[in-house]
């Protein structure tokens, strides 16, 4: 019995388009959907060992459904242009591989697949249908398997469905699945369905009655009552929907099994297509023809002796530039100094005893290469290359390169002067007020460049900056990913179990570091961000590494006591909520909570969604003033999160030294802000007193105290400087309370007559303007009418006309350029501005307004962080920077160094940029983090 694999062309292409990161070939053609499609197709074809293959595609409307049912108004949404252009390319590739393409004017791919599947089954074939569309589950039977790719934990898994699988997951047979879909409807497929009946209710009805028609015959038995009424009132819609979702299996289609026999897919024509599209990782499937075009991996050479490694490091140090990879702990190393020279070695600790090179030797070789490039040990330090060595992730290497960390601190360079504001300019940006050197007073080094950071600067919207991402975007090459080569194994496991694959992965990493380095530098130069990279982002790497190494001390027992205290609060809140609602239920279940609040207690403002009533924080916040027990529900959520995320969660991060050594990331946020993970120490709750108490467990080392300094209203001060609005600048120069003076001017009352409510409203407007707030957002925040909120905003712009002009200019500039820009030249692409959806375009406009302000503030705190870290070390102090929390720096301060630390924080934070309004900071000390706030 033969096997036939049928593929739903548009469905799998669409899934691949959204599942595979943006990918283009050297000619600029988008190729990610084609690449993803081929990978899925090969994976299933290999696992199925199918001997027949065909792909079905939709053709343009109208379809037979439009002809048979004139009342059917369904029209597909147009696909994105970047996907649309890949459809003919996909068909060309399939044709080159000899794969038959099945289409029929007026019919959808589902109908073609259903027809071919049933016909082939009748001829004795085992059939597999690969699609992302659940509708095809209705075709499943003993000889027709439906394969649905699904994303599980970020990875694609193919789930297989025979009839018993459909029944197990959906509780109905494949034939009954049609009725479930008809009842629930599907807006994406323009299937009306029955109002008020969702998937759960539809499934329950069909499980009990097996068909829509039978359910209607027993309509008085249908439950719940609202579903009974809906089906009674909309029975004709249900029957009509059933016709629409039933797949046609008798399309007149000239298909023969002989035409679908799998022959040689790897034809010369297909090979040329793969080369043209840049799919280098797929060329290996073409046998000798492919490997002849894949010389790169063959050039990766393993070295096994210390002498060979020393020679390789010396050659790389003497080259124009080199690529270097050092795995954590010295598990492996890879070096490239030309397209022909890529070597790698494994550390003996990762291999069987007696194999590999001692990890200490690998670390020494990496350090020697960098030191020679620095000119510290006889190397030629006088080359003109901006950077001598390129790495993919410098921070991960620094723990094994202590000598390099010290050398980077000592790096010599011409120190820039602080940003000088153009005092006579209405808009400093227009008057050339952008910083010429982004990191004033910090000398940049010219030895090692981090390509992940460079790629992030050039495109901060990506999710990852691995070697394969960099190669694809900047070399036009598609290299196999780490997961494709070694799966989810650790490096030690991969080196032990599959050394050739591990070596290939190391080779690709080192080659990418070598080849992409100069390309990245050219792109940075084109975008005007070279100085930003050299003088800000590269020094940030060292500062973050130092904070990670220092860590922050946590009293474990106090943390556990805090958790016990939270547990008591949780129980008390539960009892109070149960008493108020009159019953016990799962407070953490949005569905149960929604039914109780809005279904049983009939509280106002209930908004029902497909999954039940919304119980989002915004919904509950509006109810809390009138219904105090709702505030207890909000408190319960916060307290349970405090316990699970912090009281319980932080305990596992405390190391043997009694400190948490978190991870600080500089390539995550689009605005340039630093983020914190494992654990996130930047998100410690502060709104609740009970939440603030967790800061008590964070304490300095013996003989130390914490010094905490944070910027005062830095984003508003940046707005004043960048907008050049004289009234806002004067407000900062003349008043200590910016919110009160804004209230005075906006509401036209003397300063001494500003009420607390006026000040609160002015504060909301002040900060809202920075984030591009709308009248709707402000009305929601202040619980006022949208008209009143609009009046507040209009008055604000009347008071500060320069701000309005500046923000409008930012939007226009971003529309023209496609990106926003900070005062230091950092770019943030805003593709949303060109979106067809009005709401998305509005979001893009808000991003265009707030990114330059938030990004500039983020740049300033980075400058301050770098300078504080360096001065503490250069002045020989034992005090260390341990945390950066957005606009705040926390220093673990030796008691006897208290005055010096305060001086350094004041000088470096206030001097990070010279604006038209002073940068002000608040500073406190204490014996716990709690005491500093």
C-alpha positions, -999 to +999 in steps of 0.1 A: +000+000+000+015+034-010+016+066+010+004+100-003+013+133+013-011+161+005-002+196+015-025+226+020-003+251+002-016+285+013-022+273+049+014+260+054+029+290+036+008+313+059+020+295+090+056+296+079+054+333+071+043+342+107+065+315+123+099+321+106+117+355+112+119+379+083+142+365+057+153+379+023+177+367-004+205+389-017+181+405-042+158+416-015+130+391-021+112+379+010+117+342+015+108+332+050+075+316+041+091+295+013+120+285+036+096+275+064+073+256+040+102+235+026+115+227+061+080+215+072+075+196+040+109+178+042+103+170+079+069+153+073+080+137+040+110+122+058+090+110+088+062+096+066+084+080+040+057+089+015+061+078-021+035+102-035+033+140-030+011+168-042+003+204-030-030+221-033-035+259-036-066+281-035-074+302-066-092+335-066-128+339-056-157+334-063-158+298-053-186+272-058-199+283-024-206+318-038-224+302-067-245+276-048-254+300-019-260+335-032-265+347+003-229+338+011-209+371+013-176+356+024-144+372+011-110+364+023-088+391+038-060+401+016-026+385+026+003+408+034+023+418+004+055+402+018+036+369+018+018+374-015+050+378-034+062+344-021+033+324-035+045+323-071+081+316-058+068+287-038+050+273-069+082+277-090+102+258-064+077+230-063+076+228-101+114+227-102+112+197-078+086+179-099+059+182-073+024+185-088+004+216-079-033+210-077-058+239-083-093+242-097-109+275-106-138+282-082-127+257-056-107+260-023-077+239-014-098+221+012-121+208-014-093+197-037-075+180-007-108+163+003-115+150-032-079+137-038-078+121-003-110+102-007-102+091-043-067+080-033-080+061-003-104+043-025-075+032-046-058+017-016-035+045-005-026+057+030-031+094+029-016+122+051-030+157+048-007+185+061-025+217+069-028+244+096-066+244+091-086+224+117-116+222+093-098+193+076-102+171+107-136+162+092-118+141+066-099+119+091-106+082+089-086+050+093-067+056+061-066+094+061-044+111+087-046+149+093-013+165+104-016+199+120+017+218+129+014+235+163+037+258+182+046+244+216+069+264+238+082+283+208+089+251+188+069+236+159+054+202+166+033+182+141+002+166+157-014+136+140-051+129+139-070+097+131-107+095+141-098+084+176-075+113+180-102+138+169-126+122+194-100+122+222-092+159+218-125+174+206-150+148+221-167+144+187-163+123+156-148+138+124-182+140+109-196+157+140-168+182+140-185+198+110-216+205+132-194+219+160-177+243+136-211+253+121-226+261+155-197+282+167-190+299+134-157+314+123-153+350+114-120+344+097-138+320+072-170+342+072-190+314+087-219+331+106-226+303+131-251+308+159-248+339+181-239+333+218-227+297+211-190+292+215-168+262+211-175+247+245-213+250+242-213+238+206-193+207+215-216+199+244-247+202+221-232+179+195-219+154+220-254+150+233-274+152+200-247+143+174-260+168+148-275+202+144-307+188+129-312+163+158-305+190+183-332+212+167-357+183+168-351+181+205-348+218+210-365+218+244-338+196+258-309+218+246-289+234+274-281+260+286-313+281+281-296+309+262-281+283+237-315+268+233-330+301+224-301+310+201-304+277+182-342+281+180-339+316+166-310+310+143-315+274+132-314+284+095-281+301+100-267+269+116-278+248+087-264+273+062-231+274+082-230+236+080-232+237+042-204+262+041-180+243+064-186+209+048-157+201+025-166+190-010-151+156-019-163+152-055-145+180-074-140+172-110-102+171-109-079+154-135-056+138-109-038+105-111-016+089-085+011+083-112+015+121-115+022+124-078+049+097-075+079+111-057+108+111-081+141+130-078+131+161-059+167+174-059+169+183-095+194+207-111+165+232-115+156+230-078+192+233-069+195+266-088+163+278-071+178+270-037+210+289-045+190+319-059+169+320-027+200+317-005+189+285+012+224+272+019+213+249+047+190+230+023+217+225-003+231+195+016+200+176+005+213+177-030+241+152-024+274+158-041+259+186-062+250+204-030+281+197-010+302+210-039+284+243-033+289+240+004+326+244+009+322+264+040+315+235+064+342+215+048+367+242+057+360+239+094+390+222+109+393+207+144+426+212+162+436+188+190+469+201+204+479+231+224+506+240+199+480+241+170+458+263+191+486+287+200+495+290+163+459+297+153+455+324+179+488+340+167+477+340+131+443+355+140+459+382+161+481+392+131+452+392+106+433+423+096+404+411+118+392+378+134+361+361+147+363+345+181+339+322+200+347+309+235+321+287+252+314+292+289+338+274+311+362+268+283+340+240+269+351+249+234+367+276+212+365+286+175+386+311+156+383+324+121+407+349+105+397+344+068+371+327+048+395+298+044+406+295+080+381+284+106+393+262+134+377+248+165+387+228+196+369+212+225+377+215+262+387+182+278+361+186+305+333+184+279+347+152+263+357+118+274+388+117+296+420+120+275+403+139+247+402+176+240+424+204+253+424+216+289+397+244+294+423+266+310+443+265+278+413+274+256+406+304+279+443+314+277+443+312+239+413+334+236+428+359+260+461+358+242+444+365+209+427+396+224+457+408+242+479+406+211+452+425+192+454+451+219+491+454+212+498+444+248+521+415+239+539+424+208+510+423+185+505+450+158+482+474+176+485+500+148+462+487+122+435+510+108+407+485+114+381+500+138+379+467+156+404+438+155+383+410+170+346+403+165+325+381+189+289+372+191+282+377+228+311+394+247+293+394+281+290+357+282+328+354+275+340+379+301+338+355+331+365+334+315+386+365+304+395+384+336+426+399+319+406+413+291+381+428+314+409+447+331+424+458+298+390+471+285+387+493+316+421+507+309+413+513+272+426+546+259+407+569+237+398+605+232+372+614+258+342+633+245+327+663+261+292+663+276+263+671+252+260+709+250+225+722+244+220+749+218+207+776+241+194+797+212+177+769+193+140+764+194+146+727+187+181+713+195+177+684+171+170+708+142+199+730+152+224+702+153+221+696+190+225+658+186+254+644+206+285+641+184+299+616+209+272+597+227+291+588+258+307+620+272+339+614+291+342+577+283+370+565+261+359+538+236+381+508+230+389+497+195+396+460+200+366+438+205+332+443+190+300+425+201+280+416+170+248+408+188+248+443+202+256+458+168+228+439+151+205+450+179+213+487+173+206+482+136+173+465+142+160+466+178+127+449+169+141+414+164+136+386+189+170+372+187+205+380+175+221+346+171+248+338+145+221+325+121+201+357+124+231+378+118+243+357+088+208+358+073+203+395+077+238+408+070+255+381+049+225+369+029+234+334+040+211+308+056+232+288+080+218+259+100+207+270+135+221+257+167+189+237+172+191+222+138+226+211+144+226+200+181+190+202+191+183+213+227+214+197+241+238+216+262+272+222+247+288+196+269+262+170+258+266+179+221+304+177+223+302+143+240+274+128+218+278+145+184+312+162+182+310+167+144+277+186+146+290+206+176+321+215+157+300+226+127+280+248+150+311+264+164+325+268+130+295+287+117+296+309+148+332+319+143+329+323+105+298+346+110+317+366+136+346+371+111+325+377+080+297+398+094+319+421+115+329+446+088+294+445+073+279+455+106+304+483+110+295+496+075+258+495+083+264+513+116+284+540+097+256+544+072+230+548+099+252+573+119+254+550+149+291+541+150+298+565+179+267+552+197+281+516+194+317+524+203+312+549+230+280+537+247+269+502+239+302+485+241+311+501+275+276+491+287+286+454+281+314+457+308+292+476+332+264+450+330+289+422+334+303+439+366+268+442+381+261+405+373+293+395+389+287+416+420+251+404+426+230+416+455+228+400+489+195+385+501+186+373+535+171+339+528+154+334+561+138+368+560+126+360+525+110+328+538+094+347+567+081+372+542+066+343+522+049+330+553+035+365+560+021+366+525+005+332+529-014+345+559-026+376+539-037+354+510-058+332+534-074+363+550-082+379+516-097+346+504-120+344+534-131+381+530-138+377+493-157+345+499-178+362+526-185+392+502-195+370+472-213+344+493-195+313+480-161+297+476-145+296+441-112+298+423-103+335+426-075+329+401-099+317+374-110+347+353-140+327+340-153+318+375-146+353+388-164+369+358-194+347+362-197+356+399-191+393+395-212+399+364-234+369+360-245+363+396-239+396+414-248+417+383-220+443+388-220+470+361-194+471+333-193+434+324-179+428+289-183+393+277-157+378+254-155+344+237-140+330+269-163+347+294-165+381+311-133+402+312-118+405+346-087+424+335-072+448+361-086+479+342-121+465+345-118+458+382-101+491+390-132+509+377-154+489+401-132+491+432-142+526+444-179+516+445-174+480+455-146+477+481-144+439+480-133+442+443-102+461+457-096+430+478-096+409+446-070+431+431-050+430+463-053+392+463-039+390+428-009+412+438-002+392+470-004+358+452+020+371+426+043+385+453+044+351+469+049+330+438+072+353+418+092+368+446+089+352+480+090+317+465+106+324+432+136+344+444+147+317+468+159+295+440+182+322+426+202+327+458+236+312+453+261+298+478+275+333+485+241+344+497+236+367+467+214+368+436+234+373+404+207+382+379+211+388+341+210+422+326+201+425+289+208+453+265+193+438+234+157+432+245+138+465+245+132+486+214+138+519+232+173+510+244+164+504+281+182+477+300+161+448+311+166+423+340+158+386+339+165+355+359+151+370+381+136+403+370+148+427+397+135+458+379+099+448+385+098+446+423+063+458+432+061+492+449+024+501+448+014+480+479+030+485+512+032+447+515+049+446+481+074+473+491+084+452+521+101+427+500+129+452+495+138+446+532+153+413+524+178+429+500+207+441+521+243+451+516+273+431+527+287+434+562+303+468+568+283+483+539+252+503+532+231+509+501+233+543+483+203+547+460+202+576+434+175+581+409+168+608+383+139+632+391+114+633+362+141+626+336+117+620+307+099+653+313+133+671+315+143+654+283+110+666+267+117+701+278+152+701+263+143+683+230+112+704+224+129+737+233+096+749+247+106+780+267+075+778+290+083+742+300+120+750+304+111+781+325+088+760+346+117+737+355+141+765+361+117+784+383+096+758+402+104+728+423+070+713+417+065+709+379+031+693+383+018+722+404+031+749+381+017+730+351-017+728+369-015+765+376-009+774+340-033+748+325-062+756+348-054+793+349-052+796+387-025+811+410+001+786+421-010+788+457-046+780+447-037+747+429-057+719+446-044+684+451-069+672+424-056+698+399-021+687+406-030+651+402-046+658+368-017+679+357+007+651+367-013+626+346-012+650+316+026+657+321+035+620+321+008+611+296+022+635+270+056+617+272+038+584+262+016+600+235-016+596+256-049+600+239-081+616+252-095+581+257-065+570+277-064+601+299-102+599+305-097+563+316-068+571+339-086+600+356-121+586+354-134+617+336-152+622+303-134+620+271-144+656+263-130+668+296-098+649+290-095+664+255-098+699+271-070+691+295-047+681+266-057+711+245-050+734+275-016+717+280-006+723+244-018+759+246+004+764+276+034+745+260+030+751+223+066+741+216+058+706+229+029+702+205+051+714+176+079+690+186+056+659+190+039+666+157+073+670+140+085+636+155+055+618+139+061+635+105+098+627+106+091+591+115+066+587+087+091+601+063+121+581+075+104+549+088+121+553+122+124+576+152+157+588+167+169+597+201+191+627+209+221+604+207+212+589+173+196+557+184+170+545+159+138+527+165+120+514+133+083+520+133+067+497+107+033+503+123+031+537+107+025+521+073+000+495+085-034+495+069-051+492+102-060+526+117-056+515+153-021+501+146-011+533+128-022+553+158-001+531+180+028+538+156+023+575+160+024+572+198+056+552+194+070+579+172+063+605+199+075+586+230+105+566+216+128+596+212+120+607+247+122+574+265+152+563+244+171+595+252+164+590+289+176+554+286+208+566+269+214+591+297+211+565+324+234+542+304+260+570+303+257+575+340+259+538+348+291+534+327+307+564+343+298+555+379+310+519+374+344+531+359+350+558+385+344+535+414+370+511+400+395+537+388+395+555+421+403+523+439+370+521+459+356+488+471+320+501+466+303+485+436+273+492+414+248+463+420+216+473+403+202+495+376+164+499+377+153+521+348+162+556+362+178+544+394+213+532+404+219+512+435+255+511+449+267+487+477+288+512+496+316+506+520+306+526+551+339+546+550+334+554+513+299+569+518+309+605+509+330+595+479+302+574+465+277+602+469+301+626+452+306+602+423+269+595+418+261+632+419+288+642+395+283+614+370+245+613+370+240+650+368+269+653+343+258+625+320+243+651+296+241+689+297+205+698+289+187+731+289+172+721+322+193+706+350+194+669+355+184+664+391+187+633+413+174+621+446+197+602+469+191+581+500+212+556+520+200+527+542+209+493+556+184+476+532+169+485+498+137+493+516+153+520+536+166+538+505+131+543+491 
